[in-house]
Amino acid sequence: MKLADAVLDAIDRQQPIGLLSDRDRSFDEDGAYAIAWEVHARRRERGEEPVGRKIGFTNREIWAEYGVWAPIWSHVYDSTVHYAPDGSRSRATRRRSSTPSTGSRTGSR
């Protein structure tokens, strides 16, 4: 199974998967973004629309702990965003997160 297939399958099943680097030891940041673009294209093909981006690891103080050396980002889709009943942003969406995004980590660089 291609890594992009595994990611889409996990999204569809709403189930976590292990680190992709455990499946392919040569997996690096460039590989991660290549898979992200493939997943993005396939999500667009099936009708999902990007509505924003999620940026993780903006706190440089934790980069060494997680083996990252720059912020990471990914698209957010209309199928994954939930709005408050009155259409306004909820308080939770405005609050800054104190935890890093650890969905994937490449340890490259």
RAJO-V363989 format. One record per backbone hydrogen bond with DSSP energy under -1.0 kcal/mol. CO is the residue of the C=O (numbers start at 1). NH is the residue of the N-H. E is the energy in kcal/mol with one decimal. If there is no record, write none. Layout:
# RAJO-V363989
co-><CO,CO>
nh-><NH,NH>
e-><E,E>
This chain:
# RAJO-V363989
co-><2,3,4,5,6,7,8,9,10,19,20,20,24,28,29,30,31,32,33,34,35,36,37,38,39,40,41,42,43,44,49,52,54,56,59,60,62,63,63,72,74,76,76,77,84,88,91>
nh-><6,7,8,9,10,11,12,13,15,22,23,24,27,32,33,34,35,36,37,38,39,40,41,42,43,44,45,46,48,47,78,76,74,72,62,63,66,67,68,56,54,51,52,80,87,84,94>
e-><-2.0,-2.2,-2.5,-2.6,-2.1,-2.4,-2.8,-2.4,-2.1,-1.3,-1.2,-1.2,-2.0,-2.5,-2.4,-2.1,-2.3,-2.4,-2.3,-1.9,-3.0,-2.6,-2.6,-2.3,-2.5,-2.4,-2.3,-1.4,-2.4,-1.8,-2.6,-2.5,-1.6,-2.2,-1.6,-1.2,-1.4,-1.0,-2.1,-3.0,-2.9,-3.1,-1.2,-2.2,-2.5,-1.3,-1.0>
